[in-house]
């Protein structure tokens, strides 16, 4: 991993597979609330998965990739870990991001030497116009600018990366700071959410817990597979909620 292109290939083998095979990441964790003058609270358990396919980005030269993915995640009762349908008498809107695609070029991916392991770190601060302007969604929008922080870590064994397999086993961690979710109905109330999760690259989608596979099969079975081709824009919790609740002008 002495050049940006080599570094990207190592990361691509960790996050996905160079041969275009479908790769499933699964994670589990919790969601905490924070607000001024209030204690931190564990509001939800959380479980999700991402099914990805890595392909070359046509017409973009060498070492250019498209990561084609769908992502589903579910808010859980913090005690029983059952998938919630309501929270405080409000309908829960789970995460159904289709697509959640990325384009990759060689870039200086931060890495940490952990002896037998290598850690790839991605720190992604987000700030852009909110899909839910306050004027149109006063009870669902935290502000006219969407701000969040996504923190990813992917861990792979150095010996695996030294081999020539198109993909390598890996574990991961993910933390996220975000505004209140639109379906929580908290409007511009100060505070927000912190997600804290960990997971791993599975051998196949069949290793996703049976409860979760059944829930997806019953509602959106397409999330068992990665997309076949590039599409945009990406879906987010905010744009998905907007589809369910068009603004009344």
Secondary structure, 3 states (H helix, E strand, C coil): CCCHHHHHHHHHHHHCCCCCCCEEEEEEEEEEEECCCCCCEEEEEEEEEEEEEEEECCCCCCCCEEEEEEEEEEEECCCCCCECCEECCEECCCEEEECCCEEECCCCCEEEEECCEEEEEEEEEEEEECCCCCCCCCCCCCCCEEEEEEEEEEEEEHHHHHCCCCCCCCEEEEEEEECCCHHHCCCCCCCEEEEEEEEEECCCHHHCCHHHHHHHHHHCHHHHCCCCCCCCCCCCHHHHHHHHCCCCC
